[in-house]
């Protein structure tokens, strides 16, 4: 049986494919049916965990053609928020046959499956791929004392 996270991943992929298949009228509506005015686009991302001694969450985001000056990264609890803008290139004097490269502002919230140490996060950008490494927070076991039942108040 598919895991819960796999199901959500498959639904997100299905919606993206429907947006591509159906075009603008479909894409202008959110999954709730309300219009998505000025919603921008949602870049594709991969999230995985690596490292045994120093475990990290690694997020790869496809951001080809986006200037790093327009990018913003923020960690809020277990959410990594990536925002920015792909500027519309010069269009004057051109007659387009096809336009598929999405432009405009975007904001993507990626929910991580573990607590991270945001202070030690590192990000790099190479060949259109943003790589964010977020060290996982060490989990500290806490011992909970068990108090014996008072024999005078036995049921």
QUIPE-V372164 format. One record per residue. N is the residue number from 1. RES is the residue in one letter. PSI is psi as a letter, one per 40 degrees, with the letter a starting at -180 (999 if undefined). Layout:
# QUIPE-V372164
N:RES:PSI
N:RES:PSI
This chain:
# QUIPE-V372164
1:X:i
2:X:i
3:X:i
4:X:d
5:X:d
6:X:d
7:X:d
8:X:d
9:X:d
10:X:d
11:X:d
12:X:d
13:X:d
14:X:d
15:X:d
16:X:d
17:X:d
18:X:d
19:X:d
20:X:d
21:X:d
22:X:d
23:X:a
24:X:d
25:X:d
26:X:d
27:X:d
28:X:e
29:X:i
30:X:i
31:X:e
32:X:e
33:X:e
34:X:i
35:X:i
36:X:g
37:X:h
38:X:f
39:X:e
40:X:a
41:X:i
42:X:h
43:X:i
44:X:i
45:X:i
46:X:i
47:X:h
48:X:i
49:X:h
50:X:i
51:X:h
52:X:d
53:X:d
54:X:g
55:X:i
56:X:i
57:X:h
58:X:h
59:X:h
60:X:h
61:X:h
62:X:h
63:X:f
64:X:h
65:X:e
66:X:h
67:X:h
68:X:d
69:X:d
70:X:e
71:X:i
72:X:h
73:X:h
74:X:h
75:X:h
76:X:g
77:X:b
78:X:e
79:X:h
80:X:h
81:X:h
82:X:h
83:X:i
84:X:a
85:X:h
86:X:h
87:X:i
88:X:h
89:X:i
90:X:h
91:X:e
92:X:h
93:X:e
94:X:i
95:X:h
96:X:h
97:X:d
98:X:h
99:X:h
100:X:e
101:X:h
102:X:i
103:X:i
104:X:a
105:X:i
106:X:i
107:X:h
108:X:h
109:X:h
110:X:h
111:X:h
112:X:i
113:X:e
114:X:i
115:X:h
116:X:i
117:X:g
118:X:d
119:X:d
120:X:e
121:X:i
122:X:i
123:X:i
124:X:i
125:X:h
126:X:h
127:X:f
128:X:e
129:X:h
130:X:h
131:X:h
132:X:h
133:X:h
134:X:h
135:X:h
136:X:i
137:X:h
138:X:h
139:X:h
140:X:h
141:X:h
142:X:h
143:X:h
144:X:h
145:X:i
146:X:h
147:X:h
148:X:i
149:X:h
150:X:h
151:X:d
152:X:d
153:X:f
154:X:i
155:X:999
